[in-house]
Amino acid sequence: MKRTRNRTSHANFNSVIPRRDESDLDILLEKTEEPFFLILDSIQDPHNLGACLRTANAAGCDAVIAPKNRAAGITDTVRHIACGAAEVTPFIQVTNLARTLDTLRDHFVTLVGTGDEESQPIYDVTMTGSLGLVMGAEGEGIRRLTAEKCDHLVAIPMWGSVDCLNVSVATGICLFEAARQRLTAA
């Protein structure tokens, strides 16, 4: 007899996910000693957003931050792909991402953005303490103004013939490198 897996068993799609905004970020910054954020700059594919939420939860992020406009929000597809992480990981949508990055820096959050092959290898940057990892949009990367707000720009070394990764895959690599460093520093 063949067993089938109920793919929606992880998420309660009848539950309402509260909308979160800049005020929720301020509260989180006040009560979290060394916050760990994933910041998504204009991720538009709901599958990628769901995968990023799931990975952020697995890596121990305190919240995922994204702009309200020109970016995916929480949908049934996102919730399905996130396998329950959308219900428990705060997803904070902000009006102005550049201003939010300034706020994070004012709270001594180090911002590490992903760049191109001219950036430092991710393994050479310290990602302990208060951290915001900034990932860019599919095909576009992080926007110029977003990159200018970052303390460091990093790249994932690539040794094969492909020159880029899917944003959710790259997010997983970067988040777990940060998690590894945070664990060994503790």
C-alpha positions as CSV (number, residue, x, y, z in Angstrom):
1,M,0.0,0.0,0.0
2,K,1.4,3.3,-1.0
3,R,1.5,6.1,1.7
4,T,0.9,9.6,0.6
5,R,2.0,12.6,2.6
6,N,-0.4,15.3,3.5
7,R,1.6,18.4,2.3
8,T,-0.5,20.9,4.2
9,S,-0.3,19.2,7.6
10,H,2.4,21.6,8.8
11,A,0.4,24.8,8.3
12,N,-3.1,25.8,9.5
13,F,-4.4,27.7,6.5
14,N,-7.4,28.8,8.4
15,S,-5.4,30.8,10.9
16,V,-5.0,34.5,10.3
17,I,-1.4,35.8,10.2
18,P,-1.2,39.2,11.8
19,R,0.1,42.0,9.6
20,R,3.4,43.3,11.0
21,D,5.0,46.7,10.2
22,E,7.7,49.1,11.4
23,S,6.2,49.4,14.9
24,D,6.6,45.6,15.4
25,L,10.2,45.9,14.3
26,D,10.8,48.6,17.0
27,I,9.3,46.4,19.6
28,L,11.5,43.5,18.5
29,L,14.6,45.6,18.5
30,E,13.9,46.7,22.1
31,K,13.4,43.2,23.5
32,T,16.0,41.2,21.5
33,E,19.6,41.3,22.8
34,E,21.4,40.3,19.6
35,P,18.7,40.2,16.8
36,F,19.2,38.1,13.7
37,F,17.2,39.3,10.7
38,L,16.7,38.1,7.2
39,I,16.0,41.1,4.9
40,L,14.6,40.5,1.5
41,D,15.0,43.2,-1.1
42,S,12.1,42.9,-3.6
43,I,11.7,39.1,-3.7
44,Q,8.7,38.6,-6.0
45,D,8.3,34.9,-6.4
46,P,6.0,33.5,-3.7
47,H,7.8,30.1,-3.8
48,N,11.1,31.8,-3.1
49,L,9.5,33.8,-0.2
50,G,8.0,30.7,1.3
51,A,11.4,28.9,1.1
52,C,13.2,31.9,2.6
53,L,10.7,32.0,5.5
54,R,11.2,28.3,6.1
55,T,14.9,28.5,6.1
56,A,15.0,31.7,8.2
57,N,13.0,29.9,10.8
58,A,15.3,26.9,10.7
59,A,18.4,29.1,11.1
60,G,16.9,30.9,14.1
61,C,16.1,34.3,12.6
62,D,14.0,36.6,14.8
63,A,12.1,38.1,11.8
64,V,12.1,38.4,8.1
65,I,11.8,42.0,6.8
66,A,10.7,42.9,3.3
67,P,9.2,46.0,1.5
68,K,5.4,46.3,1.1
69,N,5.7,47.3,-2.5
70,R,7.1,45.4,-5.5
71,A,7.6,42.3,-3.4
72,A,5.7,39.1,-2.6
73,G,3.5,39.1,0.6
74,I,2.1,36.2,2.6
75,T,-0.3,34.2,0.4
76,D,-1.6,30.6,0.5
77,T,1.3,29.6,-1.8
78,V,3.9,31.2,0.5
79,R,2.3,29.5,3.5
80,H,2.3,26.1,1.8
81,I,5.9,26.4,0.8
82,A,6.9,27.7,4.2
83,C,5.5,24.6,5.9
84,G,4.3,26.4,9.0
85,A,7.2,29.0,9.3
86,A,4.9,31.8,8.0
87,E,2.7,31.3,11.0
88,V,5.6,31.5,13.6
89,T,8.3,33.6,12.0
90,P,7.4,37.4,12.1
91,F,7.2,38.7,8.6
92,I,7.6,42.5,8.8
93,Q,6.6,44.5,5.7
94,V,8.0,48.0,5.6
95,T,7.2,51.1,3.6
96,N,10.7,52.2,3.0
97,L,13.5,49.6,3.1
98,A,16.3,52.1,3.0
99,R,14.9,53.9,6.0
100,T,14.4,50.6,7.8
101,L,18.1,49.7,7.2
102,D,19.1,53.1,8.7
103,T,17.0,52.2,11.8
104,L,18.6,48.8,12.1
105,R,22.1,50.4,11.9
106,D,21.0,53.0,14.6
107,H,20.4,49.9,16.8
108,F,23.9,48.6,16.0
109,V,22.7,45.8,13.7
110,T,25.5,44.9,11.2
111,L,24.1,44.7,7.7
112,V,25.6,42.1,5.4
113,G,24.4,42.2,1.8
114,T,24.9,39.8,-1.0
115,G,26.8,41.2,-3.9
116,D,28.5,40.0,-7.0
117,E,31.8,38.2,-7.6
118,E,33.8,41.3,-6.6
119,S,32.4,41.2,-3.1
120,Q,34.2,39.5,-0.2
121,P,33.7,35.7,0.2
122,I,31.0,35.2,2.7
123,Y,33.4,33.0,4.8
124,D,35.7,36.0,5.4
125,V,33.1,38.2,7.1
126,T,32.2,38.0,10.8
127,M,28.5,37.5,11.2
128,T,28.1,37.3,14.9
129,G,26.2,39.7,17.2
130,S,23.3,41.8,15.9
131,L,22.9,40.9,12.3
132,G,20.8,41.7,9.3
133,L,21.5,39.5,6.2
134,V,20.3,41.2,3.1
135,M,19.3,39.1,0.0
136,G,18.4,40.6,-3.4
137,A,15.7,40.0,-5.9
138,E,15.6,37.2,-8.4
139,G,17.9,38.1,-11.3
140,E,18.4,41.7,-10.1
141,G,20.3,41.3,-6.8
142,I,20.0,44.0,-4.1
143,R,19.3,47.5,-5.3
144,R,22.0,50.1,-5.4
145,L,20.6,52.1,-2.4
146,T,20.2,48.9,-0.4
147,A,23.8,47.9,-1.1
148,E,25.0,51.3,0.0
149,K,23.3,50.9,3.4
150,C,25.2,47.6,4.0
151,D,28.3,47.4,6.2
152,H,29.7,44.5,4.1
153,L,28.9,43.0,0.7
154,V,29.6,39.3,0.4
155,A,29.4,36.7,-2.3
156,I,29.2,32.9,-2.3
157,P,32.2,31.4,-4.0
158,M,31.3,29.5,-7.1
159,W,33.6,26.8,-8.5
160,G,31.3,25.3,-11.2
161,S,30.2,26.5,-14.5
162,V,27.0,28.2,-13.3
163,D,27.4,31.8,-12.1
164,C,24.4,32.3,-9.9
165,L,22.0,30.5,-7.5
166,N,18.3,30.7,-6.9
167,V,17.7,33.3,-4.2
168,S,16.2,30.8,-1.7
169,V,19.3,28.5,-2.1
170,A,21.7,31.4,-1.7
171,T,19.6,32.5,1.4
172,G,20.0,29.1,2.9
173,I,23.8,29.1,2.4
174,C,24.2,32.6,3.9
175,L,21.8,32.0,6.8
176,F,23.5,28.8,7.9
177,E,27.0,30.3,7.6
178,A,25.8,33.1,9.9
179,A,24.2,30.5,12.2
180,R,27.4,28.4,12.2
181,Q,29.4,31.5,13.2
182,R,26.9,32.5,15.9
183,L,26.9,29.0,17.4
184,T,30.7,28.8,17.5
185,A,31.0,32.3,19.0
186,A,28.5,31.5,21.8
